[in-house]
């Protein structure tokens, strides 16, 4: 069995195939139509299990059979299998969504979620960005930006407003990008990478982006989202002062206030001294 075939079997198992069903499908792709005996011999599935496996696959619509003496089996083509699985899972998700909606639950009990591990953090970031409707505000290093680049490009194509702040150099800036253009290797000598992501002023992901035991949170809690937004505003405000750039429009956009004027606030503060 090739490495590619092993990968396909592992992926099919994630879609609910048994190991034997996945092996039988691979065997049929190479040799079709085939009898149960031929599939068993080619795939290594025990003869005692092959017919039960093929019967289940036939009920699932994954294989078809012809004749009786002996019965031979034909698999769905790969493209048809993808369509079949997609349709089946969309139907199942729709049913599950309807059933869950019928439960009487307190939604506020689910407004906070711990994210353990770097891969899970990236997954939740991609998911959140894909669900963005109006705005994405993110404070992140470039290495994490690159991992969500496709999702950000898609959001930009949807006319989602994107504001990016980073201490590191941003290689592929989108929307409004503000950066100190520092080398990540140099930054990591002082700080560990972090992520603060605010979606539509409603959803926040924030925490460590360390590849070793990084931990973060996902939340729809308005108070935490406000704190996260203010945190990014502070970093952008300091960058504006240090880099001598006008950040008023950007901060105004984040704060959703038309009358924000940083220079005016600074002058007022200095006049009080």
C-alpha positions, 0 to 999 in steps of 0.5 A: 500500500502506497503512502497516498493510499494510506492518507486516503484511508485515514481521511475516509475514516474521518468521514465515518468509513471503517478501516475495512470499508476504506480499504475496500474502496481503494481496492475497487478504484484499482480493480472494478468490477470485483467480487468479494473474494477478489477485494478481500485478496487484494485489500487484505480484509478477512473473507469473514468480514468482506461481505458485511463490509460491502453490504454496509457500503452498498447501503451507504451508496458508496458501491453498487453491485451487479449480477449474482453468480458471483456478485461483483461490486463497482465503486462511486467515482472519486468525484461522485464520492466527494459530492455524495459525502458533501451532500450527506454531511450537509444534510446531517449538519442541517438536521443537527442544527435544527435539533440543537435549535430546539433545545432550550439553552442559555447561550451566555453559558457558551460565550467563552472557550479555551483554546489549547495548542497552536494548531487549534488556535490557527484553526479557530482564527481561520474559522472566525475570519471566514465568518467575518461580515463587517470588520477584522481587527488583528494584532499579530506577528507576520508568521501567524498572518501568513497562516490565515492569509487565504482567509484574509484575502477572501474576507477582503474580497467580501469587502470586510474592513481589515485593520492589521497591527504588528511589531514585525514586518508584514509581508502581504499587507491587506486593508489598513496595515500598521507595523514597526517592521521589526525582525521576528527573530529579534522580537522573540528575544524579548517577547513571545508571540501573541494574537489579539483578533476581534471580529465584527466587534463581537468575537474575540480570540486572544492569547499566546501564539507559542508553538509550544503549549500556547493557550488562548481564548475564544469569547463573545463576551462584550466586555472582553471584546471591548478590552481587546479592541482597546488593547489594539487601539493603544498599540496603534496609538503608540505606533502613530506617535513613534512612527509619526503617522496619522492613526486617527482614521484607523482608531476612529474606525475601531472605536466606532466614534466619528469625533475621535481626534488623538492630537486634540486629546494630547493638546488638552492633556498638555494644557492641563499640566 
